[in-house]
Each structure stands twice: as C-alpha cells, then as structure tokens.
Amino acid sequence: MELDAARSVFTALGATPDLARGQAESTVTVNQLPGGLTEREAEVLALVATGRTNREVAAQLVISEKTVASHLSHIFTKLDISSRAAATAYAYEHGLTDRTSG
C-alpha cells in the first residue's frame, strides 16, 4: 500500500528515478519467501514436509546430509520451531509444499 501511495506521488511530481526505484522494490517484496527463508531452505522445507528423510532430501537436491541438517537448523531458528512436524505444518500453512518436484 505504501509503495502504491509513493508511486502516485512520484508520478504527480514527475520523479521518474524514484518511481523506478519504487517499482524495483515492489518486485523484490513480491519474491520474498515467508519467514526470511532462502530459496534453498524453502526447497528443503518443502521436501521435509512430504515426509522425506534428510538422506532422501540430500539425494534429490544433490547435496550432503550434513548440508540438509544445516539448512534444517537454519529453518528451525528462522521460524522459531523445534520439530519436523512444526516445519511441515508451517510449509503447508504458507504454501511452500508446491515447490517439490517428484
């Protein structure tokens, strides 16, 4: 809403550089993931939410099991959760489960 209001003012004032910056910022905002997750963390979370083990997630993403565990640790911290069940619930509540492919 604030960006829309700013765009209106910038347009009225003819402030083209500020208008362009506002449009760029709104694009970044739209692409942000919930909870401050990175793209890779969202991928890991989506796979965990389907019931995959760390080993299965690692195999699918072609990363090590330790890397999966590290991603899960970061996910748990960012989302302030402490279990795979809570992570699964979060993934479903925030529409992250459609990121799995297979």
VEXBAFI-675857 format. One record per residue: residue in three letters; x, y, z of N, C-alpha, C in turn. Coordinates in nm, 4 decimals. Example, Ala and Ser with C-alpha at 12.3 -4.5 7.8 and 13.67 -1.06 7.14 Angstrom:
<pts>
- ALA:1.3190:-0.5690:0.7800:1.2300:-0.4500:0.7800:1.3200:-0.3300:0.7800 .
- SER:1.2850:-0.2250:0.7080:1.3670:-0.1060:0.7140:1.2900:0.0030:0.7870 .
</pts>
This chain:
<pts>
- MET:0.0817:-0.1187:0.0000:0.0000:0.0000:0.0000:0.0868:0.1260:0.0000 .
- GLU:0.1902:0.1234:0.0827:0.2775:0.2400:0.0919:0.3501:0.2660:-0.0396 .
- LEU:0.3919:0.1580:-0.1060:0.4588:0.1760:-0.2341:0.3630:0.2323:-0.3388 .
- ASP:0.2377:0.1891:-0.3355:0.1387:0.2433:-0.4288:0.1185:0.3927:-0.4059 .
- ALA:0.1116:0.4326:-0.2791:0.0954:0.5751:-0.2469:0.2173:0.6541:-0.2932 .
- ALA:0.3358:0.5984:-0.2706:0.4582:0.6660:-0.3129:0.4623:0.6793:-0.4644 .
- ARG:0.4230:0.5728:-0.5357:0.4197:0.5792:-0.6819:0.3311:0.6915:-0.7309 .
- SER:0.2149:0.7072:-0.6680:0.1218:0.8135:-0.7079:0.1851:0.9511:-0.6896 .
- VAL:0.2513:0.9716:-0.5777:0.3158:1.0999:-0.5502:0.4300:1.1237:-0.6483 .
- PHE:0.5147:1.0203:-0.6706:0.6275:1.0348:-0.7616:0.5794:1.0648:-0.9036 .
- THR:0.4718:1.0002:-0.9445:0.4168:1.0255:-1.0779:0.3685:1.1695:-1.0885 .
- ALA:0.2966:1.2158:-0.9876:0.2443:1.3529:-0.9878:0.3573:1.4555:-0.9900 .
- LEU:0.4679:1.4229:-0.9241:0.5816:1.5151:-0.9179:0.6762:1.5015:-1.0374 .
- GLY:0.6577:1.3966:-1.1156:0.7489:1.3721:-1.2264:0.8831:1.3180:-1.1817 .
- ALA:0.8853:1.2525:-1.0690:1.0098:1.1985:-1.0120:1.0344:1.0579:-1.0674 .
- THR:1.0767:1.0513:-1.1928:1.0950:0.9240:-1.2620:1.1960:0.8306:-1.1944 .
- PRO:1.3143:0.8774:-1.1512:1.4083:0.7845:-1.0855:1.3502:0.7215:-0.9589 .
- ASP:1.2786:0.8015:-0.8806:1.2184:0.7477:-0.7588:1.1062:0.6503:-0.7916 .
- LEU:1.0342:0.6774:-0.8971:0.9277:0.5872:-0.9412:0.9873:0.4529:-0.9814 .
- ALA:1.0971:0.4560:-1.0567:1.1631:0.3322:-1.0991:1.2137:0.2534:-0.9785 .
- ARG:1.2716:0.3233:-0.8809:1.3206:0.2560:-0.7605:1.2055:0.1904:-0.6854 .
- GLY:1.0935:0.2571:-0.6766:0.9763:0.2011:-0.6091:0.9258:0.0756:-0.6777 .
- GLN:0.9298:0.0752:-0.8103:0.8858:-0.0434:-0.8837:0.9819:-0.1596:-0.8611 .
- ALA:1.1113:-0.1312:-0.8572:1.2101:-0.2362:-0.8323:1.1919:-0.2945:-0.6927 .
- GLU:1.1676:-0.2101:-0.5928:1.1487:-0.2581:-0.4557:1.0229:-0.3420:-0.4430 .
- SER:0.9177:-0.3069:-0.5153:0.7948:-0.3851:-0.5055:0.8144:-0.5225:-0.5665 .
- THR:0.8992:-0.5355:-0.6686:0.9297:-0.6652:-0.7278:1.0043:-0.7522:-0.6284 .
- VAL:1.1000:-0.6955:-0.5575:1.1758:-0.7701:-0.4570:1.0822:-0.8182:-0.3472 .
- THR:0.9917:-0.7332:-0.3018:0.8988:-0.7690:-0.1957:0.8110:-0.8863:-0.2361 .
- VAL:0.7630:-0.8874:-0.3590:0.6748:-0.9934:-0.4069:0.7475:-1.1275:-0.4070 .
- ASN:0.8760:-1.1292:-0.4377:0.9509:-1.2530:-0.4494:1.0059:-1.3053:-0.3175 .
- GLN:0.9899:-1.2327:-0.2083:1.0425:-1.2779:-0.0803:0.9636:-1.3972:-0.0292 .
- LEU:1.0341:-1.4858:0.0369:0.9723:-1.6045:0.0935:0.9324:-1.5788:0.2381 .
- PRO:0.8307:-1.6497:0.2862:0.7894:-1.6302:0.4253:0.8984:-1.6707:0.5232 .
- GLY:0.9013:-1.6034:0.6359:0.9947:-1.6373:0.7427:1.1385:-1.6010:0.7136 .
- GLY:1.1633:-1.5295:0.6045:1.3007:-1.4946:0.5696:1.3801:-1.6115:0.5150 .
- LEU:1.3116:-1.7150:0.4698:1.3793:-1.8332:0.4173:1.4464:-1.8028:0.2837 .
- THR:1.5573:-1.8698:0.2588:1.6206:-1.8626:0.1280:1.5491:-1.9597:0.0345 .
- GLU:1.5775:-1.9495:-0.0938:1.5178:-2.0427:-0.1909:1.5524:-2.1872:-0.1548 .
- ARG:1.6786:-2.2113:-0.1207:1.7216:-2.3477:-0.0898:1.6558:-2.3977:0.0381 .
- GLU:1.6446:-2.3129:0.1386:1.5769:-2.3535:0.2623:1.4311:-2.3878:0.2335 .
- ALA:1.3672:-2.3110:0.1467:1.2280:-2.3389:0.1111:1.2175:-2.4729:0.0384 .
- GLU:1.3153:-2.5037:-0.0472:1.3170:-2.6333:-0.1155:1.3303:-2.7473:-0.0147 .
- VAL:1.4244:-2.7319:0.0772:1.4457:-2.8349:0.1795:1.3201:-2.8515:0.2634 .
- LEU:1.2620:-2.7412:0.3046:1.1402:-2.7468:0.3865:1.0273:-2.8167:0.3125 .
- ALA:1.0106:-2.7857:0.1862:0.9039:-2.8482:0.1074:0.9236:-2.9993:0.0996 .
- LEU:1.0464:-3.0426:0.0824:1.0736:-3.1865:0.0746:1.0544:-3.2546:0.2103 .
- VAL:1.0972:-3.1891:0.3152:1.0765:-3.2432:0.4503:0.9269:-3.2558:0.4783 .
- ALA:0.8510:-3.1590:0.4313:0.7057:-3.1599:0.4546:0.6363:-3.2762:0.3849 .
- THR:0.7019:-3.3347:0.2838:0.6436:-3.4513:0.2169:0.6813:-3.5813:0.2864 .
- GLY:0.7565:-3.5705:0.3969:0.7933:-3.6887:0.4737:0.9285:-3.7470:0.4383 .
- ARG:1.0035:-3.6793:0.3536:1.1352:-3.7309:0.3161:1.2335:-3.7190:0.4323 .
- THR:1.3249:-3.8126:0.4382:1.4321:-3.8092:0.5382:1.5415:-3.7147:0.4896 .
- ASN:1.6353:-3.6830:0.5791:1.7489:-3.5998:0.5386:1.8251:-3.6650:0.4236 .
- ARG:1.8405:-3.7947:0.4302:1.9120:-3.8668:0.3252:1.8389:-3.8539:0.1912 .
- GLU:1.7078:-3.8668:0.1926:1.6294:-3.8551:0.0694:1.6326:-3.7125:0.0134 .
- VAL:1.6246:-3.6149:0.1028:1.6330:-3.4746:0.0606:1.7696:-3.4483:-0.0027 .
- ALA:1.8741:-3.4974:0.0625:2.0106:-3.4792:0.0114:2.0251:-3.5403:-0.1278 .
- ALA:1.9725:-3.6599:-0.1449:1.9835:-3.7273:-0.2748:1.9084:-3.6495:-0.3827 .
- GLN:1.7902:-3.6021:-0.3510:1.7102:-3.5308:-0.4508:1.7743:-3.3970:-0.4899 .
- LEU:1.8328:-3.3272:-0.3923:1.8911:-3.1952:-0.4195:2.0403:-3.2024:-0.4537 .
- VAL:2.0959:-3.3233:-0.4513:2.2367:-3.3465:-0.4798:2.3256:-3.2602:-0.3885 .
- ILE:2.2987:-3.2734:-0.2590:2.3782:-3.2090:-0.1550:2.4032:-3.3130:-0.0462 .
- SER:2.4882:-3.2825:0.0487:2.5178:-3.3790:0.1544:2.4093:-3.3773:0.2620 .
- GLU:2.4044:-3.4852:0.3378:2.3103:-3.4916:0.4501:2.3438:-3.3848:0.5536 .
- LYS:2.4728:-3.3549:0.5715:2.5117:-3.2501:0.6664:2.4590:-3.1146:0.6208 .
- THR:2.4582:-3.0913:0.4916:2.4052:-2.9650:0.4395:2.2551:-2.9573:0.4640 .
- VAL:2.1852:-3.0677:0.4457:2.0409:-3.0709:0.4744:2.0179:-3.0397:0.6215 .
- ALA:2.0956:-3.1033:0.7091:2.0825:-3.0793:0.8525:2.1093:-2.9324:0.8858 .
- SER:2.2081:-2.8742:0.8199:2.2388:-2.7328:0.8418:2.1225:-2.6443:0.7972 .
- HIS:2.0674:-2.6740:0.6799:1.9509:-2.5975:0.6323:1.8347:-2.6101:0.7311 .
- LEU:1.8109:-2.7315:0.7805:1.7015:-2.7513:0.8753:1.7253:-2.6731:1.0044 .
- SER:1.8483:-2.6687:1.0496:1.8809:-2.5913:1.1689:1.8488:-2.4434:1.1470 .
- HIS:1.8876:-2.3921:1.0305:1.8575:-2.2519:0.9991:1.7072:-2.2278:0.9882 .
- ILE:1.6373:-2.3224:0.9268:1.4913:-2.3113:0.9124:1.4257:-2.3065:1.0501 .
- PHE:1.4655:-2.3998:1.1375:1.4080:-2.4050:1.2717:1.4317:-2.2741:1.3464 .
- THR:1.5520:-2.2198:1.3331:1.5846:-2.0935:1.4006:1.5022:-1.9784:1.3438 .
- LYS:1.5000:-1.9658:1.2118:1.4273:-1.8557:1.1487:1.2784:-1.8593:1.1795 .
- LEU:1.2214:-1.9793:1.1831:1.0767:-1.9930:1.2040:1.0403:-2.0109:1.3511 .
- ASP:1.1410:-2.0167:1.4373:1.1215:-2.0365:1.5808:1.0378:-2.1617:1.6079 .
- ILE:1.0813:-2.2714:1.5481:1.0162:-2.4007:1.5672:1.1225:-2.5017:1.6080 .
- SER:1.0784:-2.6191:1.6539:1.1768:-2.7152:1.7028:1.1522:-2.8585:1.6570 .
- SER:1.0643:-2.8776:1.5592:1.0402:-3.0144:1.5139:1.0056:-3.0178:1.3653 .
- ARG:1.0246:-3.1351:1.3085:0.9892:-3.1548:1.1674:0.8382:-3.1415:1.1493 .
- ALA:0.7625:-3.1838:1.2503:0.6161:-3.1724:1.2414:0.5745:-3.0258:1.2339 .
- ALA:0.6353:-2.9418:1.3162:0.6044:-2.7983:1.3123:0.6487:-2.7382:1.1797 .
- ALA:0.7631:-2.7832:1.1281:0.8119:-2.7345:0.9989:0.7153:-2.7736:0.8882 .
- THR:0.6638:-2.8955:0.8948:0.5675:-2.9430:0.7955:0.4408:-2.8593:0.7996 .
- ALA:0.3919:-2.8334:0.9195:0.2716:-2.7505:0.9334:0.2955:-2.6119:0.8751 .
- TYR:0.4119:-2.5538:0.9035:0.4451:-2.4208:0.8516:0.4471:-2.4226:0.6986 .
- ALA:0.5089:-2.5257:0.6421:0.5184:-2.5360:0.4962:0.3792:-2.5398:0.4328 .
- TYR:0.2882:-2.6168:0.4904:0.1526:-2.6250:0.4354:0.0763:-2.4950:0.4556 .
- GLU:0.0911:-2.4343:0.5721:0.0200:-2.3093:0.6007:0.0643:-2.1946:0.5108 .
- HIS:0.1895:-2.1997:0.4638:0.2440:-2.0901:0.3838:0.2627:-2.1258:0.2363 .
- GLY:0.2015:-2.2348:0.1935:0.2032:-2.2703:0.0521:0.3389:-2.3066:-0.0044 .
- LEU:0.4265:-2.3600:0.0790:0.5601:-2.3945:0.0323:0.5702:-2.5378:-0.0213 .
- THR:0.4666:-2.6157:-0.0043:0.4734:-2.7566:-0.0432:0.4664:-2.7770:-0.1943 .
- ASP:0.4260:-2.6764:-0.2690:0.4191:-2.6902:-0.4144:0.5551:-2.6756:-0.4808 .
- ARG:0.6617:-2.6643:-0.4019:0.7981:-2.6488:-0.4540:0.8621:-2.7834:-0.4832 .
- THR:0.7996:-2.8920:-0.4432:0.8600:-3.0233:-0.4654:0.8372:-3.0678:-0.6096 .
- SER:0.9321:-3.1419:-0.6602:0.9188:-3.1924:-0.7973:0.9575:-3.3401:-0.8004 .
- GLY:0.8609:-3.4218:-0.7623:0.8877:-3.5641:-0.7698:0.8765:-3.6354:-0.6432 .
</pts>
